[in-house]
Amino acid sequence: MFYWLYDVYAINLLQYITVRAGLAFFLAFTCTVVVLPWFIRWAKRRKASQPIYDLAPKTHQKKSNTPTMGGLFFLLTATFAILLCARLDNGFVLASLVCILGFGAIGIKDDSAKILGNNNQSGLSPKAKLALQAIVGLIVAALTLYATGIPTDFYLPFYKFPLFDLGWMSLLFWMLVMVSSSNAVNLTDGLDGLATVPSIFSMLTLGVFIYLSGHAVLGGYLLLPKVVGSGEVVIVATALIGSLMGFLWYNCYPAEVFMGDTGSLSIGAIIGYMAIISKNELLLLLIGFVFVLETVSVILQVGSFKARKKRIFLMAPIHHHFEMKGWAENKIIVRFWIIALLSNLIALTALKLR
């Protein structure tokens, strides 16, 4: 809508992505900070709280009355900001909205089933959740491929030339990236604010790559893959960062509200999508290092128990392992935030080391 004001009334300031990205950030942040207290009070009255998993560390039982599904509101405020600030005739923006709302809808179905069943096991089965994620991921991948003209070349981090052209196989690869990223963030969302800040760092880093890839001069100077029109997704990123920062105001330790699967599945998916359009699918392993660490800990734990009937960690994901070792929750959270910051700073060196 704001770009329309430039187009019709020649308000030149609004033609710039950076200006509209800043507006999206502050709009999403303000709306989230204003709306969430209302939701928290309503959810407490309706007892719409997060069921605590029986095998979770005993310290988590005190969180049993904490409202969940806060992700629904920061997704809505971010979407509102995107609709106002981004160009809606841009295929990347439309695919981003489908990604956010599609994966968010899966999370809503899962969270609502858990709340109504008052049991952490009442949600979608793992197979059903994975199938729905794959369907939405394929829709987003197909929309991106056929509505944007994005190149299907495959790149390695720190290497300026494409290795090969994925062609139609890019649909399956991109779907896999989004689904994997979605579930990785979901696994990480187990402590107050643990997934929120690394998600902000990841979107900030990917936003830089996307802006530069879509910039004719800077992208060419840095030898980045040229993805025409992708710069508008920076507005999507800043809107989500703003809404997540507003959410963190209430989600930091001790949390007044949880994002639930509604937020974590959607945030993870859009991080994966941003990695796809910036051609950083493999660099995402470094950008989202905390998410990778959490996911690998679960894979190793399950694999070890099935093969040897022995556990590697006291509990998985790995943040629970440190809880069982007696670390204070806020210490685990802040240390994981530091790791996320360092991994993203290292990832940013790929801008120049190519």
C-alpha positions in Angstrom: 0.0 0.0 0.0 2.8 2.4 0.9 4.5 1.7 -2.5 1.2 2.5 -4.1 1.4 6.0 -2.6 4.8 6.4 -4.4 3.4 5.0 -7.6 0.3 7.3 -7.6 1.3 10.4 -5.7 5.1 10.3 -6.4 6.1 10.2 -2.7 9.7 9.3 -3.6 10.7 8.2 -0.1 8.4 5.2 -0.3 10.1 3.8 -3.4 13.1 2.7 -1.3 13.1 -0.8 0.1 15.1 0.3 3.2 12.5 2.9 4.1 9.6 0.6 3.8 11.5 -2.1 5.6 12.0 0.3 8.5 8.3 1.1 8.6 7.4 -2.6 8.5 9.7 -3.3 11.5 8.3 -0.5 13.7 4.7 -1.2 12.7 5.0 -4.9 13.4 6.9 -4.3 16.7 4.4 -1.8 18.0 1.3 -3.8 17.0 2.7 -7.0 18.7 3.6 -5.1 22.0 0.1 -3.7 22.1 -1.9 -6.8 21.1 -0.1 -9.5 23.1 -1.1 -8.4 26.6 -4.7 -8.6 25.6 -4.2 -12.1 24.3 -2.3 -13.2 27.4 -5.1 -12.1 29.7 -7.8 -13.7 27.5 -5.8 -17.0 27.3 -5.4 -17.2 31.0 -9.1 -16.7 31.5 -9.8 -19.4 29.0 -7.0 -21.7 30.3 -5.5 -21.9 26.8 -2.1 -23.0 28.2 0.7 -25.1 27.0 0.4 -28.8 28.1 3.8 -29.8 29.6 5.3 -33.0 28.3 5.4 -35.6 31.1 9.1 -36.5 30.5 10.2 -32.8 30.4 12.5 -31.6 33.2 10.6 -31.2 36.4 11.4 -27.5 36.5 9.0 -27.1 33.5 5.9 -28.0 35.5 5.7 -24.5 36.9 5.1 -23.3 33.3 1.9 -25.4 33.0 -0.4 -22.3 33.1 1.6 -20.2 30.6 -0.6 -19.3 27.5 0.5 -20.7 24.2 -0.2 -19.9 20.5 1.3 -16.5 20.9 2.9 -17.1 17.5 -0.5 -16.6 15.9 -0.5 -12.9 16.9 3.1 -12.1 15.9 2.4 -13.7 12.6 -0.7 -11.6 12.1 1.0 -8.4 13.0 3.9 -9.2 10.7 1.5 -10.0 7.9 -0.3 -6.7 8.5 2.9 -4.8 8.2 3.9 -6.8 5.1 0.6 -6.0 3.4 1.1 -2.3 4.1 4.8 -2.0 3.2 5.7 -4.5 0.6 4.8 -4.7 -3.1 2.1 -7.2 -3.4 2.7 -7.7 -7.2 6.1 -9.2 -6.3 6.1 -13.0 -6.6 8.7 -13.5 -3.8 6.5 -11.5 -1.4 3.4 -13.5 -2.3 5.3 -16.8 -1.9 6.6 -15.6 1.5 3.0 -14.9 2.6 1.9 -18.3 1.5 4.9 -19.8 3.4 4.2 -17.9 6.6 0.4 -18.5 6.6 0.6 -22.1 5.3 3.0 -23.4 7.9 1.3 -21.2 10.6 -2.0 -22.9 9.8 -0.4 -26.3 10.4 0.9 -25.0 13.8 -2.6 -23.7 14.7 -4.1 -27.1 14.0 -1.4 -28.8 16.2 -1.6 -26.3 19.0 -5.4 -26.2 19.2 -5.6 -30.0 19.3 -3.1 -30.0 22.2 -5.0 -27.4 24.2 -8.4 -29.0 23.6 -7.1 -32.4 24.5 -5.1 -31.0 27.4 -2.3 -33.3 26.4 1.0 -32.7 24.6 0.4 -35.9 22.6 -3.1 -34.8 21.3 -1.7 -32.8 18.4 -1.0 -33.9 14.9 0.9 -37.1 14.5 4.5 -36.7 13.3 3.6 -38.3 9.9 0.6 -36.1 9.4 2.5 -32.9 10.4 5.3 -33.9 8.0 2.9 -34.6 5.2 1.2 -31.2 5.6 4.5 -29.4 5.7 5.7 -31.2 2.5 2.5 -30.1 0.7 2.8 -26.5 1.8 6.5 -26.5 1.0 5.9 -27.8 -2.5 3.2 -25.2 -3.1 5.6 -22.4 -2.0 8.5 -23.9 -4.1 6.3 -24.1 -7.2 4.9 -20.6 -6.8 8.5 -19.3 -6.4 9.8 -21.2 -9.4 7.0 -20.3 -11.8 6.1 -16.8 -10.6 9.5 -15.2 -10.1 11.9 -16.5 -12.7 14.4 -17.4 -9.9 17.5 -19.3 -11.2 17.7 -22.9 -10.1 21.5 -23.0 -9.9 23.1 -24.6 -6.8 25.8 -22.8 -5.0 28.3 -23.7 -2.3 29.1 -21.2 0.5 32.3 -19.1 0.0 32.3 -20.0 -3.8 31.2 -17.5 -6.4 30.3 -19.9 -9.2 27.3 -22.2 -9.4 28.1 -25.9 -9.3 25.1 -27.1 -11.4 21.5 -26.4 -12.4 18.9 -28.3 -10.3 16.2 -27.8 -12.8 12.8 -29.2 -11.7 14.6 -31.1 -8.9 14.8 -27.7 -7.2 11.1 -28.1 -6.2 12.0 -31.1 -4.0 15.2 -29.6 -2.7 13.5 -26.3 -1.7 10.7 -28.2 -0.1 13.2 -30.2 1.9 15.0 -27.0 3.0 11.8 -25.4 4.3 10.5 -28.5 6.0 13.9 -29.2 7.7 14.3 -25.6 8.8 10.7 -25.5 10.1 11.1 -28.6 12.3 14.6 -27.5 13.5 13.2 -24.3 14.9 10.3 -26.2 16.4 12.7 -28.5 18.2 14.6 -25.5 19.5 11.6 -23.8 21.0 11.8 -25.5 24.4 13.0 -22.7 26.7 11.9 -19.1 27.2 13.1 -17.1 24.2 15.6 -19.8 23.1 14.3 -20.0 19.5 13.2 -16.3 19.2 16.6 -14.6 19.3 18.5 -17.0 17.0 15.5 -16.7 14.6 16.0 -12.9 14.6 19.7 -13.3 14.0 19.1 -15.7 11.1 16.5 -13.5 9.4 18.8 -10.4 9.8 21.7 -12.2 8.2 19.6 -13.6 5.4 18.0 -10.3 4.9 21.4 -8.8 4.2 22.2 -11.4 1.7 18.8 -11.0 0.0 19.1 -7.2 -0.2 22.5 -7.4 -1.8 21.5 -10.2 -4.2 18.7 -8.1 -5.4 20.8 -5.0 -5.8 22.3 -4.6 -9.3 25.4 -2.7 -8.2 26.3 -4.2 -4.8 25.4 -7.7 -5.8 27.6 -7.5 -8.9 30.5 -6.0 -6.9 30.3 -8.8 -4.3 29.8 -11.5 -7.0 26.6 -12.7 -5.4 24.0 -14.7 -7.3 21.6 -12.3 -9.1 18.0 -12.8 -8.0 16.0 -10.1 -9.6 13.1 -8.8 -7.5 14.1 -10.6 -4.3 14.9 -7.4 -2.5 11.3 -6.9 -1.5 11.6 -9.9 0.8 13.8 -7.7 3.1 10.5 -6.1 4.1 9.1 -9.5 5.0 12.2 -10.1 7.1 12.1 -6.8 9.0 8.4 -7.2 9.6 9.0 -10.6 11.2 12.0 -9.4 13.1 9.9 -6.5 14.5 7.0 -8.8 15.5 9.5 -11.3 17.1 11.1 -8.5 19.1 7.7 -7.4 20.3 7.0 -11.1 21.2 10.3 -11.4 23.0 9.2 -8.6 25.3 6.8 -11.1 26.8 8.5 -14.3 25.9 11.9 -13.7 27.6 12.6 -15.6 30.8 10.3 -16.1 32.7 7.9 -16.3 29.7 4.4 -14.9 29.9 3.5 -16.5 26.6 4.8 -19.3 24.3 4.8 -19.1 20.5 3.7 -22.7 20.2 4.0 -24.7 16.9 2.0 -21.9 15.3 5.0 -19.6 15.5 8.0 -22.0 15.4 6.9 -24.0 12.3 6.2 -20.8 10.4 9.3 -18.9 11.5 11.5 -21.9 10.6 9.9 -22.3 7.2 10.4 -18.6 6.3 14.0 -18.8 7.4 14.4 -21.8 5.0 12.7 -19.8 2.3 14.9 -16.8 2.7 18.0 -19.1 2.4 16.5 -20.5 -0.8 16.0 -17.2 -2.6 19.4 -15.9 -1.5 21.0 -19.2 -2.7 22.3 -19.9 0.8 20.7 -23.3 1.4 24.0 -24.9 2.6 25.2 -21.7 4.4 21.9 -22.0 6.4 23.7 -24.8 8.4 26.0 -22.1 9.8 23.4 -19.3 9.9 21.0 -21.6 11.9 23.8 -23.4 13.8 21.8 -23.5 17.0 18.9 -25.1 15.2 21.2 -27.6 13.6 22.8 -28.4 16.9 19.4 -29.1 18.5 18.2 -31.2 15.6 21.4 -33.3 15.4 21.2 -33.9 19.2 17.8 -35.5 18.7 18.9 -37.6 15.7 21.9 -38.9 17.6 19.9 -39.6 20.8 17.2 -41.5 18.9 19.7 -43.4 16.7 21.9 -44.3 19.7 19.0 -45.6 21.7 17.6 -47.7 18.8 21.0 -49.2 17.9 22.6 -49.6 21.3 19.8 -49.1 23.8 22.0 -46.3 25.3 21.5 -42.5 25.4 24.2 -40.1 24.5 22.6 -37.1 26.3 20.8 -37.0 29.6 17.8 -35.7 27.5 17.3 -34.4 24.0 17.1 -31.8 22.5 20.4 -30.7 23.9 19.1 -27.7 25.9 17.3 -30.2 28.1 20.7 -32.1 28.6 22.2 -28.9 30.1 19.0 -28.5 32.3 19.5 -32.0 33.6 23.1 -31.2 34.4 21.9 -28.4 36.7 22.4 -25.3 34.5 20.0 -22.4 35.2 17.5 -22.0 32.3 18.5 -18.3 31.6 22.2 -19.3 31.5 21.4 -21.9 28.8 19.3 -19.4 26.8 21.9 -16.6 26.8 24.8 -18.9 26.0 22.8 -20.3 23.0 22.1 -16.7 21.9 25.8 -16.0 22.0 26.5 -19.1 19.9 23.8 -18.0 17.4 25.3 -14.5 17.2 28.8 -15.8 16.5 27.7 -18.3 13.9 25.8 -15.5 12.0 28.8 -13.2 12.2 31.0 -15.9 10.6 28.3 -16.6 8.0 28.3 -12.9 7.0 32.0 -13.2 6.0 30.7 -15.2 3.0 29.8 -11.8 1.5 33.4 -11.1 0.8 35.2 -14.4 1.1 34.1 -15.8 -2.2 
